[in-house]
Amino acid sequence: MSTSRITRRDFAVLAGAALVSPVAIAQTDAPLVMRAIPHGGERVAAVGLGTARVFDVNDEPTRRKAAAVVQALTANGGRLVDTASTYGDAEAVLGAIIADAGLRDKLFIATKLESPNAEELKRSLARLKIAEVDLLQLHNVRSTQQSLAAFRGWKEQGICRHVGITSTYHRDYPAVEAVLKREKPDFVQIDYSLDNRAVEKSILPLAADVGAGVLIALPFGRGRLFRAVRGKELPDWARVFANSWGQFFLKYLLGDARVTAVIPGTADPGHMTDNADAMRGPLPDSDQRRRMVDFVEAL
Ligand SMILES: NC(=O)c1ccc[n+]([C@@H]2O[C@H](COP(=O)([O-])OP(=O)(O)OC[C@H]3O[C@@H](n4cnc5c(N)ncnc54)[C@H](OP(=O)(O)O)[C@@H]3O)[C@@H](O)[C@H]2O)c1
């Protein structure tokens, strides 16, 4: 049973029967962590879904699995799905799910282009089966000279509602910073996880300065964090804010108010529910976040 779908009264009964922990009770019915997009102020649920690698083959088993994951996202209050023109067939898989389940209005769809190429944009919209994307990102920025002029033009035409840039290549972060400063996009997407915190001193403060929302790619370091704690119990001091390792790792990131949303990738609806539950209950404060860093550094 998902803790997010049972009421306080159900919990009281279950707790009486000692079936759930007091922490789970504290998280039930709690309001979701929502974050405002700095440009425009729209509020989005702070846990979304990434589609790299997991949805990249457009066949029946993948579409079925992907539909169950997207259903778990929306059933638990999430909206944001991040994809890209280069993630194999992921845009087409997502497009089929959106069309079949009539999900367009329930999702905030972010995709990425390698360059400001109108044909590539047309292909993405056709594969997604939508007329307007919520966020269009210039993928893997690598040069200080890259411009968002075409993306802004598409925004004016109503083809995208927000524009952004991305990179997870640290050698290219100087270019990301230069483009962020000059172009002031609505969003920047970068990699950040409990064991990969370089952006805390560089891109996060800059994003706050220029008023860019921040999407967090690779929040589990491509699963590296789960491998590091395999066979280990969640420490007691963390149980006041997390019910699982997934929530522990995501809540560290959400504990930084500069983060707009995290986009963990998963092909497992149970994992999606677990990740979405990181939007419920308390977030770690600065002392607890320091303790989380010490814990992971000692692994
Ligand atoms: N340049 C860029 O813009 C860029 C680059 C890279 C990635 N990204 C974005 O970041 C997203 C996330 O990246 P990612 O998927 O590679 O890495 P990730 O989110 O750091 O980790 C995904 C891994 O964690 C596992 N996992 C997820 N939730 C779990 C849970 N609750 N419990 C246990 N295991 C769990 C997944 O396995 P299961 O499938 O078994 O759950 C998968 O192996 C991508 O989809 C993409 O949208 C952007």
The ligand as an ORCA input file, in Angstrom:
! r2SCAN-3c Opt
* xyz 0 1
  N      22.612     16.903    -20.111
  C      21.440     16.631    -19.592
  O      20.569     17.437    -19.693
  C      21.182     15.326    -18.861
  C      22.174     14.339    -18.759
  C      21.868     13.175    -18.065
  C      20.596     12.997    -17.488
  N      19.652     13.969    -17.611
  C      18.295     13.822    -17.005
  O      18.387     13.249    -15.705
  C      17.454     12.170    -15.626
  C      17.859     11.162    -14.576
  O      19.056     10.512    -14.956
  P      19.310      8.939    -14.810
  O      18.020      8.211    -14.863
  O      20.364      8.593    -15.789
  O      19.976      8.813    -13.365
  P      19.424      8.891    -11.861
  O      18.054      9.471    -11.843
  O      20.490      9.530    -11.045
  O      19.374      7.351    -11.420
  C      18.521      6.436    -12.052
  C      18.749      5.061    -11.411
  O      18.198      5.043    -10.085
  C      17.296      3.927     -9.963
  N      16.181      4.383     -9.109
  C      15.331      5.418     -9.333
  N      14.490      5.574     -8.290
  C      14.787      4.599     -7.388
  C      14.270      4.233     -6.115
  N      13.280      4.923     -5.550
  N      14.827      3.169     -5.469
  C      15.850      2.473     -6.031
  N      16.386      2.770     -7.235
  C      15.861      3.824     -7.910
  C      16.851      3.612    -11.367
  O      16.546      2.241    -11.472
  P      15.018      1.725    -11.707
  O      14.692      1.962    -13.144
  O      15.103      0.280    -11.325
  O      14.149      2.506    -10.787
  C      18.098      3.944    -12.183
  O      18.998      2.856    -12.177
  C      17.449     11.628    -17.046
  O      16.357     10.779    -17.318
  C      17.399     12.904    -17.846
  O      16.071     13.391    -17.895
  C      19.924     15.132    -18.272
*
